[in-house]
Amino acid sequence: MAVPTRLAGHGLRHEGRHWTAAGYVSGGMAPGVCECGAKSPELPSAAARKQWHRDHKADIRAGGDGRVWQGVTS
């Protein structure tokens, strides 16, 4: 059975891209931010932030609290 990619209330803001008040920034360290308020540590790329978010959702599906990396706060 396939694992769903969407989890209600758990969307990755800005699709993992580094966002500032001036708009999207190419590259740079930034946290991933979930709609639920959880934040990753600062990560170097959108791909790393997307991986953090996949792990975050998988942990929630498994009954965890979604804090999958040290430094994650919700």
QUIQUIPE-V144051 format. One record per residue. RES is the residue in one small letter. SS is DSSP state (alpha for helix, beta for strand, coil for the rest). NEAR is the number of other C-alpha atoms within 12 Angstrom. D_LAST is the distance of its C-alpha to the last C-alpha in Angstrom with 2 decimals. Layout:
RES & SS & NEAR & D_LAST
RES & SS & NEAR & D_LAST
This chain:
m & coil & 3 & 29.49
a & coil & 5 & 27.23
v & coil & 11 & 23.46
p & coil & 11 & 22.28
t & coil & 17 & 20.44
r & coil & 18 & 18.84
l & coil & 20 & 16.28
a & coil & 14 & 16.05
g & coil & 14 & 13.00
h & coil & 28 & 11.89
g & coil & 25 & 13.95
l & beta & 34 & 13.62
r & alpha & 26 & 14.23
h & alpha & 21 & 17.66
e & alpha & 25 & 18.33
g & alpha & 35 & 16.84
r & coil & 28 & 19.40
h & beta & 30 & 19.09
w & beta & 22 & 19.14
t & beta & 15 & 20.41
a & coil & 7 & 22.04
a & coil & 8 & 25.25
g & beta & 10 & 24.09
y & beta & 17 & 23.47
v & beta & 18 & 24.26
s & coil & 16 & 25.94
g & coil & 20 & 24.35
g & coil & 19 & 22.44
m & coil & 22 & 19.31
a & beta & 28 & 16.08
p & beta & 37 & 12.49
g & beta & 42 & 11.77
v & beta & 34 & 9.52
c & beta & 32 & 9.00
e & coil & 22 & 10.16
c & coil & 23 & 7.40
g & coil & 21 & 5.26
a & coil & 31 & 3.92
k & beta & 32 & 6.45
s & beta & 35 & 9.30
p & beta & 24 & 11.70
e & beta & 24 & 14.57
l & beta & 27 & 16.73
p & coil & 23 & 20.39
s & coil & 24 & 20.81
a & alpha & 30 & 19.78
a & alpha & 21 & 20.89
a & alpha & 25 & 18.53
r & alpha & 35 & 15.52
k & alpha & 30 & 16.92
q & alpha & 24 & 17.33
w & alpha & 34 & 13.75
h & alpha & 40 & 12.91
r & alpha & 32 & 15.77
d & alpha & 27 & 14.58
h & alpha & 39 & 11.06
k & alpha & 32 & 13.08
a & alpha & 23 & 15.70
d & alpha & 19 & 13.57
i & alpha & 22 & 12.45
r & alpha & 19 & 16.16
a & coil & 13 & 17.23
g & coil & 11 & 15.47
g & coil & 13 & 12.64
d & coil & 19 & 8.99
g & coil & 29 & 8.35
r & coil & 27 & 7.73
v & coil & 25 & 11.06
w & coil & 25 & 11.67
q & coil & 15 & 11.95
g & coil & 16 & 9.94
v & coil & 24 & 6.77
t & beta & 20 & 3.74
s & coil & 21 & 0.00
